[in-house]
Amino acid sequence: MSYEIQHQYMVIYLERDRAMNLTLKPPPPFRLDLTVWVLRRVPINAMDSWDGRTYRRVIWIDGTAEPLEVVQIGPPEQPVLRVSAGSRASAKNRAAVMAFLDRVLGLHLDVAPFYHLALQDKRLDSLVRPYIGFRPPRLPSVFEALLNGVACQQLSLHVGIHLLNRLCASYGRNSGGAHHAFPLPEDLANAPPEDLKRLGFSGAKAKTIVGASRAIASGKLNLESLSRLDDASAFAQLQELHGVGRWTAQYVLLRGLGRLDVFPGDDVGGQNKLQRWLRLKERPDHDRVNRIIRHWSPYRGLLYFHLLLDELSRRGLLTSPDAVSSHVPARGS
């Protein structure tokens, strides 16, 4: 069996309605569930909601926090996504929604070369094959990726996500429902560090978050401009930020800038997953991780994501491809 991705443009059908309703046909294969699980990482993530069928998120559309919902109704081989958003279906608003989905769900990314690499490596193939249809997601902004990295520094992922949930509930603007948008830099620029400490952030992390927010809000810092740099240059500039070390910079490169050859070598969770997968006697440190994974370049970040998928599967959090196919509505319904 070979892997194949059909190259085609996404087709967008606009329904005639005041609200925004889109139907997307991303290039197959595609699985929304796998992509969303790598985006959210843990079940407690309140920013990226998933109930087993619908992905929900509050996003920014023309300066307003609006609810977004995405459902996959076609199987991985014939993927169809139904999208609804709370904003009017103007061309500008549609473009904003499409840009968000393209980034966060990796709709435009061609992972076929990675699949071809896996076909030549029996060990990698066994890891990749169960998750055909996954697309590597990116967090909606480099700023959000930075705050994700800072929150999780020297803490478990669950604790870090709890901190981010509290940050969103306290500073993220509400869309009128139960969920909040992720805070913008201007939402946090004037936040007293003591208030962030009361949410559970350390004094150092609170200082980093508020400092970065003020610098971005004032125009002194443009994290999105890092996308124009190569990996090494972007990595160096990230490490110049207060409170950002090697792990956080690599995390932002992968999850914020979509640099798919970056495997955060200091990531303890990643080290543990690599140890389990390769049946190593000891958990590898940063340098050994890089030695082990060097021959999977330029897709080491995709290896990192597939190790996460494998862990999520071991914990029973992923659905089967048959369950995804069952989302297709019956004829005439």
C-alpha positions as CSV (number, residue, x, y, z in Angstrom):
1,M,0.0,0.0,0.0
2,S,1.3,3.4,-0.9
3,Y,0.5,6.9,0.4
4,E,-0.9,9.4,-2.0
5,I,-2.2,13.0,-1.7
6,Q,-4.2,14.3,-4.6
7,H,-3.2,17.8,-5.5
8,Q,-6.2,20.0,-6.1
9,Y,-7.5,23.3,-5.0
10,M,-9.9,23.5,-2.1
11,V,-13.5,24.1,-3.4
12,I,-15.6,26.6,-1.5
13,Y,-19.3,26.7,-1.7
14,L,-21.1,29.6,-0.2
15,E,-24.6,29.1,1.2
16,R,-26.9,32.0,0.8
17,D,-27.3,33.0,4.4
18,R,-26.5,36.0,6.6
19,A,-24.2,33.8,8.7
20,M,-21.1,32.4,7.3
21,N,-21.4,28.7,6.2
22,L,-18.7,27.2,4.0
23,T,-18.1,23.7,2.6
24,L,-14.5,22.9,2.0
25,K,-12.9,20.0,0.1
26,P,-9.3,19.8,1.2
27,P,-6.9,17.6,-0.7
28,P,-7.3,14.0,0.4
29,P,-6.5,12.2,2.6
30,F,-7.5,14.4,5.5
31,R,-8.6,13.7,9.1
32,L,-9.9,16.5,11.1
33,D,-9.8,14.5,14.4
34,L,-6.1,13.7,14.2
35,T,-5.2,17.3,13.2
36,V,-7.2,18.8,16.0
37,W,-5.8,16.4,18.6
38,V,-2.3,17.4,17.8
39,L,-3.4,21.0,18.0
40,R,-5.0,20.7,21.4
41,R,-2.7,18.0,22.8
42,V,-4.7,17.2,26.0
43,P,-8.4,16.8,26.7
44,I,-8.5,19.8,29.1
45,N,-7.7,22.3,26.4
46,A,-10.6,24.8,26.5
47,M,-9.2,27.0,23.7
48,D,-9.5,24.3,21.0
49,S,-12.6,22.3,21.8
50,W,-13.3,18.9,20.4
51,D,-16.3,16.7,21.3
52,G,-15.4,13.8,19.0
53,R,-17.1,15.4,16.0
54,T,-17.0,19.2,16.1
55,Y,-13.9,21.4,16.4
56,R,-14.8,24.7,18.1
57,R,-12.8,27.8,18.6
58,V,-13.4,31.5,19.2
59,I,-11.4,33.4,16.5
60,W,-10.9,37.0,15.5
61,I,-12.9,38.2,12.5
62,D,-12.7,41.9,11.6
63,G,-11.9,42.9,15.1
64,T,-14.6,40.8,16.7
65,A,-14.4,37.6,18.7
66,E,-16.6,35.1,16.8
67,P,-17.4,31.4,17.4
68,L,-16.2,29.0,14.7
69,E,-17.3,25.3,14.2
70,V,-15.8,22.7,11.8
71,V,-17.2,19.2,11.2
72,Q,-15.8,16.6,8.8
73,I,-18.6,14.8,7.0
74,G,-16.6,13.0,4.4
75,P,-14.2,10.1,4.9
76,P,-10.4,10.7,4.8
77,E,-10.3,9.7,1.1
78,Q,-13.1,12.2,0.2
79,P,-12.9,14.8,2.9
80,V,-15.6,17.4,3.2
81,L,-15.5,20.0,5.9
82,R,-18.6,22.0,7.0
83,V,-17.6,25.3,8.5
84,S,-19.8,27.8,10.3
85,A,-18.8,31.1,11.9
86,G,-20.9,33.8,13.7
87,S,-19.9,36.6,11.4
88,R,-21.5,37.9,8.2
89,A,-20.4,36.2,5.0
90,S,-18.5,39.1,3.4
91,A,-15.5,38.5,1.2
92,K,-13.2,40.0,3.8
93,N,-14.6,37.8,6.6
94,R,-14.5,34.7,4.4
95,A,-10.8,35.4,3.7
96,A,-10.1,35.7,7.4
97,V,-11.8,32.4,8.2
98,M,-10.0,30.6,5.3
99,A,-6.6,32.0,6.4
100,F,-7.3,30.8,10.0
101,L,-8.3,27.3,8.8
102,D,-5.4,27.0,6.4
103,R,-2.9,27.8,9.1
104,V,-4.5,25.9,12.0
105,L,-5.5,22.8,10.1
106,G,-2.6,22.7,7.7
107,L,-5.0,22.4,4.7
108,H,-2.5,23.5,2.1
109,L,0.4,21.4,3.3
110,D,1.7,18.6,1.2
111,V,2.9,15.7,3.4
112,A,3.4,13.3,0.5
113,P,7.2,13.6,0.6
114,F,7.1,12.6,4.2
115,Y,5.0,9.6,3.4
116,H,7.5,8.6,0.6
117,L,10.3,8.8,3.2
118,A,8.3,6.6,5.5
119,L,7.8,4.0,2.8
120,Q,11.5,3.6,2.7
121,D,11.9,3.1,6.4
122,K,9.9,0.2,8.0
123,R,10.2,1.5,11.5
124,L,8.9,5.0,10.5
125,D,6.3,3.5,8.3
126,S,4.8,1.5,11.2
127,L,4.5,4.8,13.2
128,V,3.0,6.9,10.3
129,R,0.6,4.5,8.7
130,P,-2.1,4.5,11.3
131,Y,-2.4,8.2,11.1
132,I,-2.7,8.8,7.3
133,G,-4.7,12.0,6.8
134,F,-3.1,14.0,9.6
135,R,-2.0,17.5,8.7
136,P,0.5,19.3,10.9
137,P,-1.3,22.2,12.6
138,R,0.0,25.6,13.7
139,L,-1.2,27.7,16.5
140,P,-3.1,30.7,15.2
141,S,-0.3,33.2,15.8
142,V,3.4,33.2,16.8
143,F,2.3,35.2,19.9
144,E,0.0,32.4,21.0
145,A,2.8,29.8,20.4
146,L,5.1,31.9,22.5
147,L,2.7,32.1,25.4
148,N,2.1,28.3,25.1
149,G,5.8,27.7,25.3
150,V,6.2,30.1,28.3
151,A,3.3,28.6,30.2
152,C,4.7,25.0,29.8
153,Q,8.3,25.8,30.7
154,Q,9.5,23.3,33.4
155,L,5.9,22.2,34.0
156,S,3.8,19.3,32.8
157,L,1.7,19.9,29.7
158,H,-1.5,19.6,31.7
159,V,-0.4,22.3,34.2
160,G,0.7,24.6,31.3
161,I,-2.7,24.2,29.5
162,H,-4.5,24.9,32.8
163,L,-2.6,28.1,33.1
164,L,-3.5,29.1,29.5
165,N,-7.2,28.2,30.1
166,R,-7.2,30.6,33.1
167,L,-5.5,33.3,31.0
168,C,-8.1,33.0,28.3
169,A,-11.0,33.1,30.8
170,S,-9.6,36.2,32.5
171,Y,-8.3,38.2,29.5
172,G,-9.7,36.7,26.3
173,R,-12.7,38.4,24.9
174,N,-16.0,36.5,25.0
175,S,-18.0,35.7,21.9
176,G,-21.3,35.6,23.8
177,G,-21.0,31.9,24.7
178,A,-19.0,29.8,27.1
179,H,-15.7,30.2,25.3
180,H,-13.2,33.0,25.0
181,A,-10.8,34.1,22.3
182,F,-7.1,33.7,23.1
183,P,-5.9,37.1,24.4
184,L,-4.3,39.5,22.0
185,P,-1.1,41.3,22.9
186,E,-3.1,44.5,23.6
187,D,-5.3,42.6,26.0
188,L,-2.3,41.7,28.1
189,A,-0.1,44.7,27.6
190,N,-1.4,46.5,30.7
191,A,-2.0,43.4,32.8
192,P,-0.4,43.7,36.2
193,P,2.1,40.9,36.6
194,E,0.7,40.2,40.0
195,D,-2.7,39.4,38.4
196,L,-1.0,36.8,36.2
197,K,0.7,35.4,39.3
198,R,-2.7,34.9,40.9
199,L,-3.6,32.8,37.9
200,G,-0.7,30.5,38.7
201,F,2.1,31.9,36.6
202,S,5.5,32.4,38.2
203,G,6.8,35.9,38.5
204,A,9.3,35.3,35.8
205,K,6.7,34.0,33.4
206,A,4.3,36.9,34.2
207,K,7.1,39.3,33.4
208,T,7.9,37.5,30.1
209,I,4.2,37.5,29.0
210,V,3.5,41.1,29.9
211,G,6.8,42.3,28.4
212,A,6.3,40.6,25.1
213,S,2.7,41.8,24.9
214,R,3.7,45.4,25.5
215,A,6.5,45.2,22.9
216,I,4.1,43.8,20.3
217,A,1.3,46.2,21.1
218,S,3.7,49.2,20.9
219,G,5.1,48.0,17.5
220,K,8.6,47.3,18.9
221,L,8.3,43.6,18.3
222,N,6.8,41.8,15.3
223,L,6.9,38.0,15.9
224,E,5.1,37.2,12.6
225,S,8.0,38.7,10.7
226,L,10.1,35.7,11.9
227,S,8.3,33.8,9.1
228,R,10.6,35.5,6.6
229,L,13.8,34.2,8.3
230,D,15.4,30.8,8.0
231,D,15.2,28.4,10.9
232,A,18.6,29.3,12.4
233,S,18.0,33.1,12.2
234,A,14.5,32.8,13.6
235,F,15.8,30.6,16.4
236,A,18.5,33.1,17.3
237,Q,16.0,36.0,17.4
238,L,13.6,34.1,19.6
239,Q,16.3,33.4,22.1
240,E,17.0,37.1,22.4
241,L,13.5,37.6,24.0
242,H,13.4,37.8,27.8
243,G,12.5,34.4,29.3
244,V,13.0,32.4,26.1
245,G,15.5,29.6,26.1
246,R,16.3,26.8,23.7
247,W,13.2,24.6,24.3
248,T,10.8,27.5,24.0
249,A,12.4,28.8,20.8
250,Q,12.2,25.4,19.2
251,Y,8.6,25.0,20.4
252,V,7.7,28.3,18.7
253,L,9.5,27.4,15.5
254,L,7.5,24.2,15.2
255,R,4.1,25.1,16.6
256,G,4.0,28.8,15.7
257,L,6.1,29.1,12.5
258,G,5.4,25.6,11.1
259,R,9.0,24.7,10.7
260,L,8.5,20.9,10.2
261,D,12.2,19.9,10.6
262,V,12.3,21.1,14.2
263,F,12.0,18.5,16.9
264,P,12.3,20.2,20.4
265,G,15.2,18.1,21.7
266,D,14.8,19.3,25.3
267,D,11.1,18.3,25.4
268,V,10.9,15.6,28.1
269,G,7.6,14.3,26.7
270,G,9.2,14.0,23.3
271,Q,12.3,12.3,24.8
272,N,10.0,9.8,26.6
273,K,8.0,9.0,23.5
274,L,11.2,8.6,21.4
275,Q,12.6,6.2,24.1
276,R,9.4,4.1,24.1
277,W,9.2,4.0,20.3
278,L,12.8,3.0,19.7
279,R,12.9,0.9,22.9
280,L,15.9,2.7,24.2
281,K,17.3,1.7,27.6
282,E,17.5,5.4,28.8
283,R,15.7,8.5,28.0
284,P,17.8,10.4,25.4
285,D,19.0,13.9,26.2
286,H,19.0,16.8,23.8
287,D,22.2,15.9,22.0
288,R,21.3,12.2,21.7
289,V,17.9,13.1,20.4
290,N,19.4,15.1,17.6
291,R,21.8,12.3,16.8
292,I,19.0,9.7,16.6
293,I,16.6,11.7,14.5
294,R,19.1,13.4,12.1
295,H,18.4,11.0,9.2
296,W,14.7,11.8,9.3
297,S,15.5,15.4,8.3
298,P,13.8,17.5,6.9
299,Y,10.7,16.1,8.6
300,R,11.8,15.8,12.2
301,G,8.9,17.9,13.4
302,L,6.5,15.5,11.7
303,L,8.2,12.7,13.6
304,Y,7.5,14.7,16.8
305,F,3.8,15.0,15.9
306,H,3.4,11.4,15.0
307,L,5.0,10.3,18.3
308,L,2.3,12.5,20.0
309,L,-0.4,10.8,17.9
310,D,0.9,7.4,19.0
311,E,0.8,8.5,22.6
312,L,-2.8,9.8,22.2
313,S,-3.8,6.6,20.6
314,R,-2.2,4.6,23.5
315,R,-4.4,6.6,25.8
316,G,-7.5,5.8,23.9
317,L,-8.3,9.3,22.8
318,L,-8.3,8.8,19.0
319,T,-11.1,7.5,16.9
320,S,-10.6,4.9,14.2
321,P,-10.8,5.8,10.4
322,D,-14.1,3.8,10.3
323,A,-15.5,6.2,12.9
324,V,-14.5,9.2,10.8
325,S,-16.1,7.6,7.7
326,S,-19.4,7.1,9.7
327,H,-19.8,10.9,9.8
328,V,-20.9,10.8,6.2
329,P,-24.6,11.5,6.2
330,A,-26.9,8.9,4.6
331,R,-28.2,9.6,1.1
332,G,-31.2,11.9,1.2
333,S,-30.6,13.0,4.8
